[in-house]
């Protein structure tokens, strides 16, 4: 039996609802279950510490204040020595810079860096990705890999595509309670619901809202559910905009929620209207795992997840009329909706599970660790 590795996952963020945190924790728990010694390093957080403990993972707090936080670099070097780390997987730019600093101060470990979105890299970030001490870049989509090569001039052999995964036990349609969400939000039981999770501008929520009157013209009982407003001010602003558009009572906007499986199950169609930044939308993967039909733009890596008219419908970014037509089609054609929902669930189970990601990461970590000997 191969010896276990000592692995540290480092991320500045501590919000357990964010995709990067979810993926980091899922991988850490999975690797620990496979017998590896796993440490999660974030800023101090009682909730992250609790989630780690529940998964058999040790949480180590570091300040991780900013990219040139020399104190955190020194502390990470000490952690690497005391815990005899084989691998450090940096999940964001701050962790990336601090891990490079720890190596420059004499630490010895294999550094892997995550890249989960497709925003254009700054000159400084591109330099970090090209750094000699970065053993591998873990790209969460082939589209991200191509962008790193063409835009950041990263050497292709240093990039590995490892798709993010879905925890199928959590996103199991049998275990969800869609009626509870509808009742809480005041959505009638007989209403059709179109939902999107993510309320930053580049997620396309404004375009979806602009498309919604055309959807409602075809389906008078449809409601739009917009989840994860960044503040109460934004939430109230969304509702005011909906009122000005004549959509009062037809649009529901919420702050971040922790019951995403229930929220997605409460939707008849799940949308990702992103026009920038996305790798492969986590919401799409999760909705597909639940068998929900999805409509997504062709931005980022969504085409690696969805086959148009087979496992979902794809539309060009920022084309509200095309987006509205695709949503209306799924709401109207229940046979098509059922078919693409079933096909979507099969796609996730075949290619995008959390367990598959753990296996691919473990294999990659071993290959990197061998180069250190």
C-alpha positions, 0 to 999 in steps of 0.5 A: 500500500502506498504511503499517505501524503501530507497535503495542505490546501491553502485559501484566504476565503472562509465563506463556506458557500463560495465555490472555491471553499466548497471545492477545497473542503470536498477535496480535503475530506475526500483525500483524508478519507483515502488515508492522506494527512490533510491540512486546511489553511485559511484565516481564522474561522470557527465554521471552517474549523468545525467543517474540517473537524467533521471531515477528519481534516486538521484546520490551521489558521494563518493571517493570509492578510495580503499577497506580500504578507511576510509573516504568513510566508514564514509561518507557512514555511514552519508549518511545512517543516513541522508537518513534513508537507509533500504538497501545498495546493493554493486555491487563490492569488493570496495563497499562491503568493504566500506559498511562493514566498515560503518556498523562497524562504527555504520551505520544501514542498510541491506547489500546485495552484488552482485556477477556476475562473477565466478573468484575464490575468494581470501581468503580476498574476501571469508572472506568478503562474509562470514561476519556476516553483509552481509545479502544476496549475490545476485548471478547472476547465479546458477553456481555462487551460487554453487561456493560460497558454495563450494569454499568460504564456504558461507552458502547456505541460505545467497545466492539468485539467481537473474538473470540479465535482459535485457531492452526489450525496448532498445533491440527491433529489430524493433528499431535497425539500423544494416545497419548504423553500417555496413556502418560505419564499411565498412562491405558490405551489402551482407556479413555475420557477426559473432560478439563478444563483449568483448576483455579481454583474458578470453572472448575467442576472441583469440580462436574465431580468431583462429577458424575463418579461418575454418569458412571463408573456408566454407563462403568466404564472412563472416566477424568477428566483435570484439567489445570493445577492451580495447585500440587503441593499442589492436585494432591495434594488433588484426588487425595485427594478423588478417593480419598475419593469412591471414584475412586482410579485413575480421576482424573488431575490434572496441573500446567500443561502446554505440550502442550495440543494433545496433551492435548486430543486424548487426550480423548474429551470435553472439558468446561468446567464454569465457573460464573463469570468466563469470556468464551469458554473458550480450551480449548473453542475449541482442543478444537473446532479439534481436532474434539473433542466438548465439554460446556460450561456456559452461563456467560459467552460459551460460547453464542456459540461453541457451538450446543447439540446441534449443535457441542457440548452446553450445560448450566446451571452448577453442575448436576452431574446435568445435566452428568453426563448430557451427558458420558455421552450423548457417551460413549455415542452415538458418532455424535452425538459424531462429528457435534458434533466435526466441526461444532465444527471447522467453527465454529472455522475459520469464525469463531474463527481467530487469522488472523481476529482479526489482521485485525479488530485491524488494521482496528480499529487503523487506525480508531483511528490515523486519529482521532489525526491 
